[in-house]
Amino acid sequence: MKFYQGFTLLEVLVALAVLAIALSAIIKVTAENAENASYLRDKTLAHWVAMNILTEIQIKKKLPNNKKGMSKMAERKWHWLLKVSKTVDKELQRLEIKVHLHKEEALVTLVGFVSL
């Protein structure tokens, strides 16, 4: 009498179920990681756009009024809003720059100060 060794159908199904659960968890973590990387990339680029605007104003030494604008960086259009306000010191102005994509909530709000 010969006995064949191997896996039963039930053992194979259980192994496939465990594998499917593990792979779905790995796929979920990978997708979340990619989404976070995309968000951080956008936030970094938005911060660079805001820093460029602030630097341009500081270099020109000419204080604009509140204004909106659009800048291109990394082959994307970034919309920004500049708000100028006074401070306690009459020679110092507060600049608030909000940068966003597609008119959605601002990704970055940068606050800087410029002396007159």
DSSP file (Angstrom, degrees, kcal/mol; ACC not computed):
  #  RESIDUE AA STRUCTURE BP1 BP2  ACC     N-H-->O    O-->H-N    N-H-->O    O-->H-N    TCO  KAPPA ALPHA  PHI   PSI    X-CA   Y-CA   Z-CA
    1    1 A M              0   0    0      0, 0.0     2,-0.4     0, 0.0     0, 0.0   0.000 360.0 360.0 360.0 129.0    0.0    0.0    0.0
    2    2 A K        -     0   0    0      2,-0.0     2,-0.5     0, 0.0     0, 0.0  -0.810 360.0-156.3-102.1 139.1    1.4    3.4   -1.1
    3    3 A F        -     0   0    0     -2,-0.4     2,-0.5     2,-0.0     0, 0.0  -0.958  10.2-146.7-112.2 129.4    0.7    6.7    0.8
    4    4 A Y        -     0   0    0     -2,-0.5     2,-0.4     2,-0.0    -2,-0.0  -0.802  10.6-147.6 -94.7 132.7    1.0    9.9   -1.2
    5    5 A Q        +     0   0    0     -2,-0.5     2,-0.3     2,-0.0    -2,-0.0  -0.802  43.6  99.7-101.1 142.6    2.3   12.9    0.7
    6    6 A G        -     0   0    0     -2,-0.4     2,-0.3     0, 0.0    -2,-0.0  -0.974  68.6 -57.1 169.9-174.5    1.1   16.4   -0.1
    7    7 A F        -     0   0    0     -2,-0.3     2,-0.1     1,-0.0    -2,-0.0  -0.668  45.1-128.2 -92.1 145.7   -1.2   19.1    0.9
    8    8 A T     >  -     0   0    0     -2,-0.3     4,-2.0     1,-0.1     5,-0.2  -0.458  28.9-107.2 -83.0 165.4   -5.0   18.7    1.1
    9    9 A L  H  > S+     0   0    0      1,-0.2     4,-2.3     2,-0.2     5,-0.2   0.881 120.8  54.1 -60.3 -39.7   -7.3   21.0   -0.6
   10   10 A L  H  > S+     0   0    0      1,-0.2     4,-2.3     2,-0.2    -1,-0.2   0.905 107.3  50.0 -63.2 -42.4   -8.3   22.6    2.7
   11   11 A E  H  > S+     0   0    0      1,-0.2     4,-2.2     2,-0.2    -1,-0.2   0.895 110.8  49.7 -64.0 -40.2   -4.6   23.3    3.6
   12   12 A V  H  X S+     0   0    0     -4,-2.0     4,-2.4     2,-0.2    -2,-0.2   0.910 110.9  49.6 -65.2 -42.4   -4.1   24.9    0.2
   13   13 A L  H  X S+     0   0    0     -4,-2.3     4,-2.2     2,-0.2    -2,-0.2   0.897 111.2  48.8 -64.1 -41.1   -7.2   27.1    0.6
   14   14 A V  H  X S+     0   0    0     -4,-2.3     4,-2.4     2,-0.2    -1,-0.2   0.917 111.4  50.0 -65.1 -42.5   -6.1   28.2    4.1
   15   15 A A  H  X S+     0   0    0     -4,-2.2     4,-2.3     1,-0.2    -2,-0.2   0.905 111.2  48.9 -62.8 -41.6   -2.6   29.1    2.8
   16   16 A L  H  X S+     0   0    0     -4,-2.4     4,-2.5     2,-0.2    -1,-0.2   0.875 110.2  51.6 -65.6 -37.2   -4.1   31.1   -0.1
   17   17 A A  H  X S+     0   0    0     -4,-2.2     4,-2.2     2,-0.2    -2,-0.2   0.922 110.9  47.2 -64.8 -44.2   -6.4   33.0    2.3
   18   18 A V  H  X S+     0   0    0     -4,-2.4     4,-2.3     1,-0.2    -2,-0.2   0.919 113.3  49.0 -63.0 -42.7   -3.5   33.9    4.6
   19   19 A L  H  X S+     0   0    0     -4,-2.3     4,-2.7     1,-0.2    -2,-0.2   0.900 109.9  51.4 -63.0 -42.2   -1.4   35.0    1.5
   20   20 A A  H  X S+     0   0    0     -4,-2.5     4,-2.2     2,-0.2    -1,-0.2   0.901 110.8  48.1 -63.2 -41.6   -4.3   37.1    0.2
   21   21 A I  H  X S+     0   0    0     -4,-2.2     4,-1.9     2,-0.2    -2,-0.2   0.918 113.2  47.8 -65.2 -43.5   -4.7   38.9    3.6
   22   22 A A  H  X S+     0   0    0     -4,-2.3     4,-2.0     1,-0.2    -2,-0.2   0.915 112.8  48.0 -64.4 -43.3   -1.0   39.5    3.8
   23   23 A L  H  X S+     0   0    0     -4,-2.7     4,-2.5     1,-0.2    -1,-0.2   0.880 109.4  52.5 -66.9 -37.6   -0.8   40.9    0.2
   24   24 A S  H  X S+     0   0    0     -4,-2.2     4,-2.2    -5,-0.2    -1,-0.2   0.884 109.4  50.1 -66.9 -35.8   -3.8   43.1    0.7
   25   25 A A  H  X S+     0   0    0     -4,-1.9     4,-2.3     2,-0.2    -2,-0.2   0.908 111.0  49.1 -65.6 -41.3   -2.2   44.6    3.8
   26   26 A I  H  X S+     0   0    0     -4,-2.0     4,-2.3     2,-0.2    -2,-0.2   0.909 111.3  49.4 -64.3 -42.2    1.0   45.2    1.9
   27   27 A I  H  X S+     0   0    0     -4,-2.5     4,-2.4     2,-0.2    -1,-0.2   0.900 110.8  50.4 -63.8 -41.3   -0.8   46.9   -1.0
   28   28 A K  H  X S+     0   0    0     -4,-2.2     4,-2.3     2,-0.2    -2,-0.2   0.931 111.6  47.0 -63.4 -45.8   -2.7   49.1    1.4
   29   29 A V  H  X S+     0   0    0     -4,-2.3     4,-2.2     1,-0.2    -2,-0.2   0.898 112.5  50.4 -64.0 -40.4    0.5   50.2    3.2
   30   30 A T  H  X S+     0   0    0     -4,-2.3     4,-2.3     2,-0.2    -1,-0.2   0.908 110.4  49.3 -64.5 -42.4    2.2   50.9   -0.1
   31   31 A A  H  X S+     0   0    0     -4,-2.4     4,-2.2     2,-0.2    -2,-0.2   0.909 111.9  48.2 -64.3 -42.4   -0.7   53.0   -1.4
   32   32 A E  H  X S+     0   0    0     -4,-2.3     4,-2.4     2,-0.2    -1,-0.2   0.889 110.8  51.9 -64.3 -38.8   -0.8   55.1    1.8
   33   33 A N  H  X S+     0   0    0     -4,-2.2     4,-2.2     2,-0.2    -2,-0.2   0.906 110.0  48.2 -64.0 -42.6    2.9   55.6    1.6
   34   34 A A  H  X S+     0   0    0     -4,-2.3     4,-2.1     2,-0.2    -2,-0.2   0.892 111.3  50.8 -65.3 -40.0    2.7   56.8   -2.0
   35   35 A E  H  X S+     0   0    0     -4,-2.2     4,-2.2     2,-0.2    -2,-0.2   0.911 110.8  48.4 -64.3 -43.0   -0.1   59.2   -1.0
   36   36 A N  H  X S+     0   0    0     -4,-2.4     4,-2.5     2,-0.2    -2,-0.2   0.892 110.2  51.5 -64.4 -39.9    1.9   60.6    1.9
   37   37 A A  H  X S+     0   0    0     -4,-2.2     4,-2.1     2,-0.2    -1,-0.2   0.896 110.1  49.7 -64.3 -39.6    4.9   61.0   -0.4
   38   38 A S  H  X S+     0   0    0     -4,-2.1     4,-2.3     2,-0.2    -2,-0.2   0.912 111.2  48.8 -64.5 -43.2    2.8   62.9   -2.9
   39   39 A Y  H  X S+     0   0    0     -4,-2.2     4,-2.5     1,-0.2    -2,-0.2   0.915 112.0  48.6 -63.3 -43.9    1.3   65.2   -0.2
   40   40 A L  H  X S+     0   0    0     -4,-2.5     4,-2.3     2,-0.2    -1,-0.2   0.870 110.0  52.3 -65.9 -36.5    4.8   65.9    1.2
   41   41 A R  H  X S+     0   0    0     -4,-2.1     4,-2.5     2,-0.2    -2,-0.2   0.942 111.8  46.0 -62.3 -47.3    6.1   66.7   -2.3
   42   42 A D  H  X S+     0   0    0     -4,-2.3     4,-2.4     1,-0.2    -2,-0.2   0.899 112.9  49.9 -63.0 -41.3    3.2   69.2   -2.9
   43   43 A K  H  X S+     0   0    0     -4,-2.5     4,-2.0     2,-0.2    -1,-0.2   0.896 111.3  49.0 -65.7 -40.1    3.7   70.8    0.5
   44   44 A T  H  X S+     0   0    0     -4,-2.3     4,-2.1     2,-0.2    -2,-0.2   0.927 112.5  47.1 -64.9 -45.5    7.5   71.2   -0.1
   45   45 A L  H  X S+     0   0    0     -4,-2.5     4,-2.2     1,-0.2    -2,-0.2   0.897 110.9  52.0 -64.1 -40.1    6.9   72.7   -3.6
   46   46 A A  H  X S+     0   0    0     -4,-2.4     4,-2.3     1,-0.2    -1,-0.2   0.891 108.7  51.2 -63.2 -39.0    4.3   75.1   -2.2
   47   47 A H  H  X S+     0   0    0     -4,-2.0     4,-2.6     2,-0.2    -1,-0.2   0.903 108.7  51.2 -64.7 -40.6    6.7   76.2    0.5
   48   48 A W  H  X S+     0   0    0     -4,-2.1     4,-2.4     2,-0.2    -2,-0.2   0.900 108.7  51.5 -62.6 -41.0    9.4   76.9   -2.1
   49   49 A V  H  X S+     0   0    0     -4,-2.2     4,-2.1     2,-0.2    -2,-0.2   0.937 111.5  47.2 -60.8 -46.5    6.9   79.0   -4.1
   50   50 A A  H  X S+     0   0    0     -4,-2.3     4,-2.4     1,-0.2    -2,-0.2   0.904 111.6  50.5 -62.6 -42.0    6.0   81.0   -0.9
   51   51 A M  H  X S+     0   0    0     -4,-2.6     4,-2.6     1,-0.2    -1,-0.2   0.884 108.4  53.0 -64.2 -38.0    9.7   81.5   -0.1
   52   52 A N  H  X S+     0   0    0     -4,-2.4     4,-2.4     2,-0.2    -1,-0.2   0.916 110.1  47.7 -62.3 -43.3   10.4   82.7   -3.7
   53   53 A I  H  X S+     0   0    0     -4,-2.1     4,-2.1     2,-0.2    -2,-0.2   0.936 113.3  47.3 -63.8 -46.7    7.6   85.3   -3.4
   54   54 A L  H  X S+     0   0    0     -4,-2.4     4,-2.3     1,-0.2    -2,-0.2   0.907 112.5  49.8 -61.3 -42.4    8.9   86.5    0.0
   55   55 A T  H  X S+     0   0    0     -4,-2.6     4,-2.4     2,-0.2    -1,-0.2   0.899 108.3  53.0 -64.5 -41.5   12.5   86.7   -1.3
   56   56 A E  H  X S+     0   0    0     -4,-2.4     4,-2.5     1,-0.2    -1,-0.2   0.917 110.8  47.3 -59.8 -43.5   11.4   88.7   -4.4
   57   57 A I  H  X>S+     0   0    0     -4,-2.1     4,-1.5     1,-0.2     5,-0.7   0.911 112.5  49.0 -65.0 -42.2    9.7   91.2   -2.2
   58   58 A Q  H  <5S+     0   0    0     -4,-2.3    -1,-0.2     1,-0.2    -2,-0.2   0.867 113.2  47.2 -66.6 -35.8   12.6   91.5    0.1
   59   59 A I  H  <5S+     0   0    0     -4,-2.4    -2,-0.2     1,-0.2    -1,-0.2   0.914 113.3  46.7 -71.8 -43.3   15.1   91.9   -2.8
   60   60 A K  H  <5S-     0   0    0     -4,-2.5    -1,-0.2    -5,-0.2    -2,-0.2   0.760  91.5-149.8 -69.9 -24.0   13.0   94.6   -4.5
   61   61 A K  T  <5 +     0   0    0     -4,-1.5     2,-0.5    -5,-0.2    -3,-0.1   0.817  58.6 121.5  54.4  32.1   12.5   96.4   -1.3
   62   62 A K      < -     0   0    0     -5,-0.7    -1,-0.2     0, 0.0    -2,-0.1  -0.972  58.6-142.9-126.9 115.0    9.1   97.5   -2.7
   63   63 A L        -     0   0    0     -2,-0.5     2,-0.1    -3,-0.1    21,-0.0  -0.663  16.0-155.4 -84.7 116.3    6.1   96.5   -0.6
   64   64 A P        -     0   0    0      0, 0.0     3,-0.1     0, 0.0     2,-0.1  -0.376  17.9-112.4 -81.2 166.8    3.1   95.6   -2.7
   65   65 A N        -     0   0    0      1,-0.2    17,-0.1    -2,-0.1     2,-0.0  -0.258  60.6 -56.4 -80.7-179.9   -0.5   95.7   -1.5
   66   66 A N  S    S+     0   0    0     18,-0.2     2,-0.3    -2,-0.1    -1,-0.2  -0.362  77.3 160.9 -56.3 135.9   -2.5   92.6   -1.0
   67   67 A K  E     -A   82   0A   0     15,-1.6    15,-3.4    -3,-0.1     2,-0.3  -0.995  35.6-132.9-157.8 162.3   -2.5   90.6   -4.2
   68   68 A K  E     +A   81   0A   0     -2,-0.3     2,-0.3    13,-0.2    13,-0.2  -0.780  31.5 159.7-111.6 158.7   -3.1   87.3   -5.9
   69   69 A G  E     -A   80   0A   0     11,-2.2    11,-2.5    -2,-0.3     2,-0.4  -0.971  31.4-123.2-164.5 179.3   -0.9   85.6   -8.3
   70   70 A M  E     -A   79   0A   0     -2,-0.3     2,-0.3     9,-0.2     9,-0.2  -1.000  20.9-174.3-137.2 136.6    0.2   82.4  -10.1
   71   71 A S  E     -A   78   0A   0      7,-2.8     7,-3.4    -2,-0.4     2,-0.5  -0.956  18.5-134.5-128.6 149.1    3.7   80.9  -10.2
   72   72 A K  E     +A   77   0A   0     -2,-0.3     2,-0.3     5,-0.2     5,-0.2  -0.896  32.7 156.8-104.4 132.2    4.9   77.9  -12.1
   73   73 A M  E >   +A   76   0A   0      3,-2.1     3,-1.0    -2,-0.5    -2,-0.1  -0.954  67.3   2.6-151.9 135.6    7.1   75.3  -10.4
   74   74 A A  T 3  S-     0   0    0     -2,-0.3     3,-0.1     1,-0.3    -1,-0.0   0.880 128.3 -60.8  56.3  41.9    7.8   71.7  -11.3
   75   75 A E  T 3  S+     0   0    0      1,-0.2     2,-0.3    -3,-0.0    -1,-0.3   0.786 115.9 108.6  58.0  31.4    5.5   72.0  -14.3
   76   76 A R  E <  S-A   73   0A   0     -3,-1.0    -3,-2.1     2,-0.0     2,-0.6  -0.954  70.2-119.9-133.9 154.2    2.5   72.9  -12.2
   77   77 A K  E     -A   72   0A   0     -2,-0.3     2,-0.5    -5,-0.2    25,-0.4  -0.850  26.6-165.1 -97.4 124.2    0.6   76.1  -11.6
   78   78 A W  E     -A   71   0A   0     -7,-3.4    -7,-2.8    -2,-0.6     2,-0.4  -0.934   6.4-151.0-111.4 126.8    0.6   77.3   -8.0
   79   79 A H  E     -AB  70 100A   0     21,-2.6    21,-2.9    -2,-0.5     2,-0.3  -0.784  18.9-175.7 -96.8 139.7   -1.9   80.0   -6.9
   80   80 A W  E     -AB  69  99A   0    -11,-2.5   -11,-2.2    -2,-0.4     2,-0.4  -0.951  18.8-154.1-137.9 156.7   -0.9   82.3   -4.1
   81   81 A L  E     -AB  68  98A   0     17,-2.1    17,-2.4    -2,-0.3     2,-0.5  -0.997  10.5-157.8-131.8 125.4   -2.4   85.1   -2.1
   82   82 A L  E     -AB  67  97A   0    -15,-3.4   -15,-1.6    -2,-0.4     2,-0.5  -0.909   7.2-172.2-107.8 126.5   -0.4   87.8   -0.4
   83   83 A K  E     - B   0  96A   0     13,-2.5    13,-2.5    -2,-0.5     2,-0.5  -0.980   5.7-161.5-120.5 123.5   -1.8   89.7    2.6
   84   84 A V  E     + B   0  95A   0     -2,-0.5     2,-0.3    11,-0.2    11,-0.2  -0.881  16.0 170.5-105.3 132.0    0.2   92.6    3.9
   85   85 A S  E     - B   0  94A   0      9,-2.6     9,-3.1    -2,-0.5     2,-0.1  -0.962  30.6-108.5-139.4 158.8   -0.6   93.9    7.4
   86   86 A K  E     - B   0  93A   0     -2,-0.3     2,-0.2     7,-0.2     7,-0.2  -0.410  26.9-155.1 -82.8 159.2    1.0   96.4    9.8
   87   87 A T        -     0   0    0      5,-0.9     5,-0.1     2,-0.5    -1,-0.0  -0.663  38.2 -93.2-120.5-179.4    2.8   95.5   13.0
   88   88 A V  S    S+     0   0    0     -2,-0.2     2,-0.5     3,-0.0     5,-0.0   0.884 113.1  72.1 -62.8 -38.8    3.5   97.4   16.2
   89   89 A D  S >  S-     0   0    0      1,-0.1     3,-1.6     3,-0.1    -2,-0.5  -0.698  79.7-147.9 -79.3 122.3    6.7   98.7   14.7
   90   90 A K  T 3  S+     0   0    0     -2,-0.5    -1,-0.1     1,-0.3    -2,-0.0   0.728  95.9  53.5 -66.5 -21.6    5.9  101.2   12.0
   91   91 A E  T 3  S+     0   0    0     24,-0.1    25,-2.6    -5,-0.0     2,-0.5   0.409  99.1  75.7 -92.5   2.5    8.9  100.3   10.0
   92   92 A L  E <   - C   0 115A   0     -3,-1.6    -5,-0.9    23,-0.2     2,-0.4  -0.959  60.4-166.9-121.8 129.7    8.0   96.6    9.9
   93   93 A Q  E     -BC  86 114A   0     21,-3.0    21,-2.3    -2,-0.5     2,-0.5  -0.897  16.2-134.6-114.7 144.2    5.3   95.0    7.8
   94   94 A R  E     -BC  85 113A   0     -9,-3.1    -9,-2.6    -2,-0.4     2,-0.5  -0.844  18.1-163.3 -98.8 129.4    3.9   91.5    8.2
   95   95 A L  E     -BC  84 112A   0     17,-3.4    17,-2.7    -2,-0.5     2,-0.5  -0.947   4.8-169.8-113.7 130.9    3.5   89.4    5.0
   96   96 A E  E     -BC  83 111A   0    -13,-2.5   -13,-2.5    -2,-0.5     2,-0.5  -0.981   5.6-170.7-120.9 120.9    1.3   86.3    4.9
   97   97 A I  E     -BC  82 110A   0     13,-3.1    13,-3.0    -2,-0.5     2,-0.5  -0.949   2.9-168.7-117.0 121.5    1.6   84.2    1.8
   98   98 A K  E     -BC  81 109A   0    -17,-2.4   -17,-2.1    -2,-0.5     2,-0.4  -0.936   6.5-166.9-110.2 130.5   -0.9   81.3    1.2
   99   99 A V  E     +BC  80 108A   0      9,-2.4     8,-2.3    -2,-0.5     9,-1.5  -0.949  15.4 156.7-120.9 135.2   -0.1   78.9   -1.6
  100  100 A H  E     -B   79   0A   0    -21,-2.9   -21,-2.6    -2,-0.4     2,-0.4  -0.964  35.1-120.4-149.9 165.5   -2.5   76.3   -3.0
  101  101 A L  S >  S-     0   0    0      4,-0.4     3,-1.7    -2,-0.3   -23,-0.1  -0.896  89.1  -4.3-105.7 138.4   -3.3   74.2   -6.1
  102  102 A H  T 3  S-     0   0    0    -25,-0.4    -1,-0.2    -2,-0.4     3,-0.1   0.799 119.4 -67.5  54.5  37.8   -6.5   74.4   -8.0
  103  103 A K  T 3  S+     0   0    0     -3,-0.2    -1,-0.3     1,-0.1     3,-0.1   0.741 100.5 130.8  58.9  25.9   -8.2   77.0   -5.6
  104  104 A E    <   -     0   0    0     -3,-1.7    -1,-0.1     1,-0.2     3,-0.1  -0.266  69.6 -48.9 -94.4-172.6   -8.4   74.4   -2.8
  105  105 A E  S    S-     0   0    0      1,-0.1    -4,-0.4    -2,-0.1    -1,-0.2  -0.271  74.7 -90.8 -59.2 144.2   -7.4   74.9    0.8
  106  106 A A        -     0   0    0      1,-0.2    -6,-0.3    -6,-0.1    -1,-0.1  -0.313  28.6-160.3 -62.1 133.2   -3.9   76.4    1.2
  107  107 A L  S    S+     0   0    0     -8,-2.3     2,-0.4     1,-0.3    -7,-0.2   0.833  79.0  20.5 -77.2 -35.1   -1.1   73.8    1.4
  108  108 A V  E     -C   99   0A   0     -9,-1.5    -9,-2.4   -62,-0.1     2,-0.5  -0.995  57.1-166.3-139.2 139.4    1.3   76.3    3.0
  109  109 A T  E     -C   98   0A   0     -2,-0.4     2,-0.5   -11,-0.2   -11,-0.2  -0.979  16.8-170.8-123.2 116.9    0.9   79.5    4.9
  110  110 A L  E     -C   97   0A   0    -13,-3.0   -13,-3.1    -2,-0.5     2,-0.5  -0.914   5.5-161.3-111.3 131.7    4.2   81.4    5.2
  111  111 A V  E     +C   96   0A   0     -2,-0.5     2,-0.3   -15,-0.2   -15,-0.2  -0.947  19.5 161.9-113.5 130.0    4.6   84.5    7.4
  112  112 A G  E     -C   95   0A   0    -17,-2.7   -17,-3.4    -2,-0.5     2,-0.4  -0.899  27.4-131.6-139.3 169.4    7.5   86.8    6.9
  113  113 A F  E     -C   94   0A   0     -2,-0.3     2,-0.4   -19,-0.2   -19,-0.2  -0.964  13.5-167.7-128.5 143.1    8.5   90.4    7.8
  114  114 A V  E     -C   93   0A   0    -21,-2.3   -21,-3.0    -2,-0.4     2,-0.3  -0.994  13.7-141.9-130.6 133.7    9.8   93.2    5.7
  115  115 A S  E      C   92   0A   0     -2,-0.4   -23,-0.2   -23,-0.2   -24,-0.1  -0.723 360.0 360.0 -93.2 146.7   11.3   96.5    6.9
  116  116 A L              0   0    0    -25,-2.6   -24,-0.1    -2,-0.3    -1,-0.1   0.434 360.0 360.0 -92.2 360.0   10.6   99.6    5.0
